[in-house]
Amino acid sequence: MSENTTANQPGKEASGGTEADCQLFGNLRSMQTALDNVGTNIFLGDRDRHLVYMNKKSKETLKGLESVLRETFHFSVDDLLGRCIDDFHKDPQFQKQLLSNPNNLPHRAEIHLGPATLDLQVAAVFDEEGEFCGTIVNWEDITAKKLAE
């Protein structure tokens, strides 16, 4: 996989096209440099809960958890873009109801990925016209913090 960490490349649709209607995801490439240079893990998801972007920090952090991803979900970090997050949840319907309505956001959750504990903060993303485009997830591996408690 190339260094580009966005699934929404020119001429390609990552997830059936819902983000194509949202101007924000069309401008994602212009935001990529800024997001790739922050020191936090960032994911962007479209309205259909497909992962359309992960910044460099996310990719680096997930590389440290890749053996768990392969064991649990049978794919690698490089296979995440374009996937629906339903693939990672025991109850996809709950995630769908939560994330399809921006009134439910922001939302914070702690999840377990094998031995790791991840803290996720999910917020709604809107375009300039106020249309709900999807979600941004700021997340952190808090395993060391939890073990120290």
Salt bridges, closest charged atoms under 4 A:
ASP46 OD1 - HIS50 ND1 3.59
GLU66 OE1 - LYS63 NZ 3.57
GLU66 OE2 - ARG70 NH2 3.81
ASP78 OD1 - LYS59 NZ 3.33
ASP78 OD2 - LYS63 NZ 3.53
ASP86 OD2 - ARG49 NH2 2.85
ASP87 OD2 - ARG83 NH1 3.04
GLU110 OE1 - LYS146 NZ 3.32
ASP119 OD2 - ARG108 NH2 2.45
GLU131 OE2 - ARG47 NH1 2.56
GLU140 OE2 - LYS145 NZ 2.95
GLU149 OE1 - LYS146 NZ 3.85
